[in-house]
Every structure is written in structure tokens, then in C-alpha cells.
Amino acid sequence: MQPRLRIIVGGYTCEENSVPYQVSLNYGYHFCGGSLINNQWVVSAGHCYKTAINSKFSGRGCEYHRIQVRLGEHNIEVLEGTEQFINAAKIIPHPKYNEVKKYNNDIMLIKLSTPAVINARVSTISLPTAPPAPGTVCLISGWADYPDELQCLDAPVLTHAECEASYPGKITSNMFCVGFLEGGKDSCQGDSGGPVVYNGQLQGVVPWGYGCAQKNRPGVYTKVYNYLAWIKDTIAANS
């Protein structure tokens, strides 16, 4: 068992199975989150694959079969009878993902080896029809060190100016900030790849940030809206 970092600070325990699109990526231990966007595809963060294999990111897929996507989870340390465990068949990072250059394009797709069974506890999240507007309150979710139950946080989208002021020279058009400039509430590094959702649409993916819940250091997220064409084309080419 590998240690998990805290993910949600200042949040609350999600109602059981209230986030049915949330998945846990497992490599012998939980290491990242993700979102089910149809019955055979998951969106996560590009750097999660490197995290799993602990080696240079090749994108060649030699370790795909060892990554398991776990759906229907609430307490990830307990078998609750609602889970579906499905191995990854393909992992496809964005072709312009570059970890060195500020985590730009930090997004990837995972194809499941068999389709998930959609039910009351496992379901999909829609892709966005528009980018998130400043002031919009989003739901962020992920697993923490303790407790082992899924944690939730409601937090507002910040303006691009506020985001850029917090991270000068590091924010690209593919990123946006969510959180509280005064600090105290945040999603942290422990659940990269997890969802940021507004109005039933997947607006963001957890990629990176400095520290956790610090003043003037809001969470930075990958803007899913900018990748709609890539997601659609990639799924079509690998179906």
C-alpha cells in the first residue's frame, strides 16, 4: 500500500454514490482519480500514467494491463458490493502533453477493456458545452488520506486575471483556477485526474498546484472544453 496525500481540505464526505462518474485508478494502490464519460472511456490527467509506472512516460502502453479502473467506489478500503473493477485496454495521453512545460495539455483518455455496466451507482458525466464562467461554483471530488470515503468540495471558478496573478507566467489558455484566494479550502495533489463538475458537465481535470489550501494559491485545472475535438477524434479512432 502506497501512501495517499490529502486531496480535499475544507470539504465534506460525499453522500454515498452521489458522484457515480468518479473513478479510482489503481496500480496495486489508489494513485489517481478520473471521470467516466461513456461506458468504455475515462478522462484523467496525463501525468497519472507516469505516476503509476514510476518510470519515463513513454505512452506505449506496455503496462496498461496493470492499471485497473475502479468504478462505483465510495470507501476505497472496503468492498461494498457496488464496485466494478475493469482493466485498462489503452491509455492515450494528449500528444502535446509536456510535464516539464507547466503541465500544459495534462489530460489523457483511458479505454476500458470491457464496457462498464451503467446503473444507479456507476454512470457517465457529460462533456461541457461551454467553458466555465467566473463565479460558477463547481463540485470537486476525490479520496483523501483519511477518511477513506470520497470527499467533496464546492468551490468557485476564479477569473483568468486572478489565476494569472496567483501563478505569474504559468497559466495557459488550457487551464483555469478554482478555489478561494484566502486559502483554507482546496483540492490537493493526492487525487490528480479527478473531476471538476458544474451543472452535470465535466469542466476540469485536477492536474497541479503549489502546496494545498494556501493563501493566493488556488487549485489549477485542465480546461476540458478545449479538448472536445481531441476527445471525440481519439475515441472514434480507437473504437
C-alpha positions as CSV (number, residue, x, y, z in Angstrom):
1,M,0.0,0.0,0.0
2,Q,1.4,3.4,-1.0
3,P,0.5,6.5,1.0
4,R,-2.1,8.8,-0.4
5,L,-1.8,12.6,0.0
6,R,-4.7,14.6,1.3
7,I,-6.9,15.7,-1.5
8,I,-9.8,17.8,-0.1
9,V,-9.2,20.4,2.5
10,G,-12.3,22.2,4.0
11,G,-14.7,19.9,2.2
12,Y,-17.1,17.2,3.3
13,T,-17.7,13.5,2.9
14,C,-19.8,13.0,-0.3
15,E,-23.1,11.2,0.0
16,E,-22.5,7.6,-0.9
17,N,-22.6,7.0,-4.6
18,S,-23.6,10.7,-5.3
19,V,-20.7,11.1,-7.6
20,P,-21.3,8.0,-9.8
21,Y,-18.9,9.1,-12.6
22,Q,-15.9,9.3,-10.3
23,V,-13.4,6.5,-10.8
24,S,-10.3,5.4,-8.9
25,L,-7.2,4.4,-10.9
26,N,-5.4,1.5,-9.1
27,Y,-2.0,0.1,-9.6
28,G,-1.9,-2.1,-6.5
29,Y,-3.0,1.1,-4.7
30,H,-5.1,4.1,-5.5
31,F,-3.0,6.7,-7.2
32,C,-5.3,8.9,-9.3
33,G,-8.9,9.8,-10.0
34,G,-10.8,10.0,-13.2
35,S,-14.2,10.5,-14.8
36,L,-16.3,8.1,-16.8
37,I,-17.5,9.9,-19.9
38,N,-19.1,6.9,-21.7
39,N,-19.3,3.2,-20.8
40,Q,-15.8,2.5,-22.1
41,W,-13.8,5.7,-21.7
42,V,-12.4,7.6,-18.8
43,V,-10.8,11.1,-18.7
44,S,-7.9,11.6,-16.3
45,A,-4.6,13.6,-16.1
46,G,-1.8,12.9,-18.4
47,H,0.9,12.7,-15.7
48,C,-1.1,9.9,-13.9
49,Y,0.4,7.2,-16.2
50,K,3.9,8.2,-15.2
51,T,2.9,8.2,-11.6
52,A,1.7,4.6,-11.9
53,I,4.7,3.0,-13.6
54,N,7.3,5.2,-11.8
55,S,9.4,5.5,-15.0
56,K,9.8,7.7,-18.0
57,F,6.5,8.5,-19.7
58,S,6.5,6.6,-23.0
59,G,2.8,6.3,-23.8
60,R,3.5,3.0,-25.4
61,G,1.1,1.0,-23.2
62,C,3.4,-1.8,-22.1
63,E,1.9,-1.5,-18.6
64,Y,-1.7,-0.8,-19.5
65,H,-3.0,-4.2,-18.3
66,R,-1.7,-3.5,-14.8
67,I,-3.8,-0.4,-14.3
68,Q,-7.3,-1.1,-13.0
69,V,-10.2,1.3,-13.2
70,R,-12.4,1.1,-10.2
71,L,-16.0,2.3,-10.5
72,G,-18.8,2.5,-8.0
73,E,-16.4,3.2,-5.2
74,H,-17.2,5.2,-2.0
75,N,-14.8,3.8,0.7
76,I,-11.8,2.6,-1.3
77,E,-10.6,0.4,1.5
78,V,-13.8,-1.6,1.8
79,L,-15.6,-3.9,-0.7
80,E,-19.1,-2.5,-0.6
81,G,-20.7,-4.6,-3.3
82,T,-21.2,-1.7,-5.7
83,E,-17.8,-1.7,-7.4
84,Q,-16.8,-2.6,-10.9
85,F,-13.1,-3.3,-11.4
86,I,-12.1,-3.1,-15.1
87,N,-8.6,-3.2,-16.5
88,A,-7.3,-0.6,-18.9
89,A,-7.1,-1.6,-22.5
90,K,-5.5,1.6,-23.8
91,I,-4.1,4.8,-22.2
92,I,-3.7,7.7,-24.5
93,P,-2.2,11.0,-23.3
94,H,-2.7,14.2,-25.2
95,P,0.0,14.3,-27.9
96,K,1.2,17.7,-26.8
97,Y,1.3,16.9,-23.1
98,N,4.6,18.2,-21.6
99,E,5.2,17.7,-17.9
100,V,8.2,19.9,-18.0
101,K,6.4,22.9,-19.5
102,K,4.0,23.7,-16.7
103,Y,1.8,20.6,-17.1
104,N,0.1,22.1,-20.2
105,N,-2.3,19.7,-22.0
106,D,-2.3,17.5,-18.9
107,I,-5.1,15.2,-19.9
108,M,-5.4,11.6,-21.1
109,L,-8.0,9.1,-22.1
110,I,-8.3,5.5,-20.8
111,K,-10.2,2.9,-22.7
112,L,-11.7,0.1,-20.6
113,S,-11.1,-3.5,-21.6
114,T,-14.8,-4.2,-21.2
115,P,-17.7,-1.7,-21.1
116,A,-18.9,-0.6,-17.6
117,V,-22.4,-1.5,-16.6
118,I,-24.3,1.7,-16.2
119,N,-26.6,1.7,-13.1
120,A,-27.6,3.9,-10.2
121,R,-24.1,3.7,-8.7
122,V,-22.0,3.9,-11.9
123,S,-22.9,6.4,-14.6
124,T,-21.3,8.8,-17.0
125,I,-20.7,12.6,-16.9
126,S,-21.4,14.8,-19.9
127,L,-18.7,16.8,-21.6
128,P,-19.0,20.6,-21.4
129,T,-21.0,22.6,-23.9
130,A,-19.2,25.8,-22.9
131,P,-16.2,26.8,-20.7
132,P,-16.8,27.5,-17.0
133,A,-17.7,31.1,-16.2
134,P,-16.0,33.0,-13.4
135,G,-18.1,32.8,-10.2
136,T,-19.5,29.4,-11.2
137,V,-19.5,27.1,-8.2
138,C,-18.2,23.6,-9.1
139,L,-18.1,20.3,-7.4
140,I,-14.6,18.8,-6.9
141,S,-14.3,15.2,-5.6
142,G,-11.5,12.8,-4.7
143,W,-10.2,10.5,-2.0
144,A,-8.1,11.6,1.0
145,D,-5.7,10.1,3.4
146,Y,-8.4,9.9,6.0
147,P,-11.2,9.1,5.9
148,D,-11.2,6.6,3.1
149,E,-14.7,7.8,1.9
150,L,-14.9,10.0,-1.2
151,Q,-14.6,13.7,-0.3
152,C,-16.3,16.7,-1.9
153,L,-15.7,20.4,-2.1
154,D,-17.8,23.2,-3.6
155,A,-15.6,26.0,-4.9
156,P,-15.9,28.9,-7.3
157,V,-14.2,29.4,-10.7
158,L,-11.8,32.4,-10.5
159,T,-11.2,35.0,-13.2
160,H,-8.2,34.5,-15.6
161,A,-6.7,37.6,-14.0
162,E,-6.9,36.2,-10.5
163,C,-5.5,32.9,-11.7
164,E,-2.6,34.5,-13.6
165,A,-1.8,36.8,-10.6
166,S,-1.5,33.7,-8.4
167,Y,0.8,31.9,-10.8
168,P,2.6,34.5,-13.0
169,G,3.7,33.2,-16.3
170,K,2.4,29.7,-15.6
171,I,-1.2,29.8,-16.7
172,T,-2.0,28.8,-20.3
173,S,-5.4,29.1,-22.1
174,N,-5.9,25.4,-21.3
175,M,-6.0,26.0,-17.6
176,F,-8.4,27.7,-15.1
177,C,-8.4,28.2,-11.4
178,V,-11.0,27.1,-8.9
179,G,-10.9,27.9,-5.2
180,F,-10.6,30.5,-2.5
181,L,-7.8,33.2,-2.6
182,E,-8.0,33.4,1.2
183,G,-7.0,29.8,1.4
184,G,-8.4,27.1,3.8
185,K,-10.3,25.1,1.2
186,D,-8.7,23.3,-1.8
187,S,-8.2,20.1,-3.7
188,C,-4.6,18.9,-3.3
189,Q,-2.2,16.8,-5.2
190,G,-3.4,13.4,-3.8
191,D,-6.0,12.8,-6.5
192,S,-4.8,14.1,-9.8
193,G,-7.1,13.3,-12.7
194,G,-10.2,13.8,-10.6
195,P,-13.3,15.8,-11.8
196,V,-14.4,19.4,-11.6
197,V,-18.1,19.4,-12.4
198,Y,-20.7,22.1,-12.9
199,N,-24.3,21.6,-13.9
200,G,-23.7,17.9,-14.8
201,Q,-20.8,18.7,-17.1
202,L,-17.1,17.8,-16.7
203,Q,-15.4,21.2,-16.7
204,G,-12.0,20.3,-15.3
205,V,-9.4,17.7,-14.5
206,V,-7.2,18.0,-11.5
207,P,-3.6,18.5,-12.7
208,W,-1.3,20.6,-10.5
209,G,-0.9,23.3,-7.8
210,Y,1.5,24.7,-5.3
211,G,1.0,23.4,-1.8
212,C,-2.5,23.0,-0.6
213,A,-5.2,25.4,0.6
214,Q,-2.7,28.2,0.8
215,K,-3.5,31.9,0.6
216,N,-3.3,33.1,-3.1
217,R,-2.7,29.6,-4.3
218,P,-5.9,28.3,-5.7
219,G,-6.2,25.0,-7.5
220,V,-5.3,24.9,-11.2
221,Y,-7.3,22.6,-13.5
222,T,-7.2,21.5,-17.1
223,K,-10.0,23.1,-19.1
224,V,-11.8,20.1,-20.7
225,Y,-13.8,22.3,-23.1
226,N,-10.6,23.0,-25.0
227,Y,-10.1,19.3,-25.7
228,L,-13.5,18.3,-27.0
229,A,-12.3,17.7,-30.6
230,W,-9.3,15.7,-29.4
231,I,-11.5,13.6,-27.1
232,K,-14.1,12.9,-29.9
233,D,-11.5,12.1,-32.5
234,T,-9.4,9.9,-30.2
235,I,-12.4,7.8,-29.2
236,A,-13.5,7.5,-32.8
237,A,-10.1,6.3,-33.9
238,N,-9.8,3.7,-31.1
239,S,-13.3,2.3,-31.0
